[in-house]
């Protein structure tokens, strides 16, 4: 409403008072605005739209004043309204209001700096510069605010993107307003015609530049053999999709597809036929995802990824299952050599959650689900976390043995760390039962607790066993154990999903922890629980060179640090558990209260 109010105040129905000569100029300037609006162009890399019509409005301010400029705005807006009837009416009103605000405020600035209407005067450069600067700042802010309100875009990121992508082109618009002022002052309509020719040519050149950029970008983002997006584009798209999903809470799933027994087909028929099979599946994926938001990419070799915005894992599985059945029923040369007797793929699906901070985690989850689908006999679609309980328990026992073999290295380097890891593992087992965790989450939490200090193997013996206070440099080295531990886990396919427990168990609820300074629910819930368990065991462990707290003292310390170092709700949950162990007579009652305690994610 402020735009319409300013228009009424500054224009004061001036369009009723102009003589015929004034109306000639109003019509000429309005026509120039409409022509330049038609030649709106886009700028790389984001494709932000820009037209040079602002140079006409600014020139009108400098030559004829605000009332004249607003009349030109009114007439050009009416013409545009009839020319663009398919455009949403409220967007046209919004544009009118935005331009009214910019014109009125720039006029006020021009007058405040002592600017005089008429030919360009060099000694009033401050007035011209100030007016153009205000116009540009307001335009950037108002458009960014529009995207924030209508499309819920991040205001800071939108502002930064506009400044980065359009600054040079917008500066050209501002300079052109001075050029138009000079041309009209000295050559009147001939000058306006010359300005239009120059501006249209510039707009056309920008259009060609954008088309060329998009063509190069398209080639850079596409896999040449299949025409699908390539791995590099997938990485960028996944990062952006995760950012958007985290911001608005929308569902997001990632599916990884791998052609079954592709090597057998390749070896039997040769690479040329094998490439034909890859292209065949790529065409099917393109056809079925056309007209949707789904992004299909060739991940590498015979592997493909499908990024499915607004799809939870159940919806994603329904879509991928439909694709799988279609491929099974598709005739293709040489299918008789496949064990299934038809073309098939295996697929793994992972759903995004807010505590997944890195795109590599989501990819790893989907890859693990794909591995499980292959392991179960292929031609299957599996959702990450839906493994059978029996097989999960068998795998779990083997994983514990594998990790304990690595922890045995602590037996000679730091026996206390070995014992600490085993105790934390036992606490985690108890907590996982009390929380009724599913098998997958139980595996991750308990194994993560067992392996959480594995990075300390990289710390020199002298520092790890030092009885005196660590120097700042030594303490910084100790803090690196979470990063080293994560890297060690990432080298083993079976333990990649344990990396968050290793890397984040020293983050604090108040954001003062390390290595990232994550805060509150940015830290995965069970990583917050592991922090509590780890600290409690450290406080109650007997060591010759440090004071040991009793269980009661440790409980007091936990409560004192709840809300700062520890998650308050999880702290109370853990304290209830500890008290049930310390007072066996109350065990049954406390256990029930633990199971009945609701925990938010």
Secondary structure, DSSP 8 states (H G I E B T S, - for coil): -HHHHHHHHHHTTGGGT--HHHHHHHHHHHHHHHHHHHT-EEETTTTEEE-THHHHHHHHHHHH-HHHHHHHHHHHHHHHHHHTTTS-HHHHHHHHHHHHHHHHHHHHHHHHTT--SSS--GGGHHHHHHHHHHHHHHHHHHHHHHHHHHH---HHHHHHHHHHHHHHHHHHHHHHHHHHHHHHHHHHHHHHHHHHHHHHHHHHHHHHHHHHHHHHHHHHHB-TTT-SB-HHHHHHHHHHHHHHHHHH---EEEEEEEETTHHHHHHHH-HHHHHHHHHHHHHHHHHHHTTSS-EEEEEETTEEEEEEET--HHHHHHHHHHHHHHHHT---TTGGGSTTSS--EEEEEEE--TT--SHHHHHHHHHHHHHHHHHTTSS-EEETT---HHHHHHHHHHHHHHHHHHHTTHHHH-HHHHHHHHHHHHHHHHHHHHTT--HHHHHHHHHHHHHTTGGGGGS-HHHHT--S---HHHHHHHHTHHHHHHHHHHTSGGGGGGHHHHHHTT--TTS--SSS---GGGS-HHHHHHHHHHHHHHHHS-BTTB----HHHHHHHHHHHBTTTB-HHHHHHHHHHHHHHH-GGGHHHHHHHHHH-----
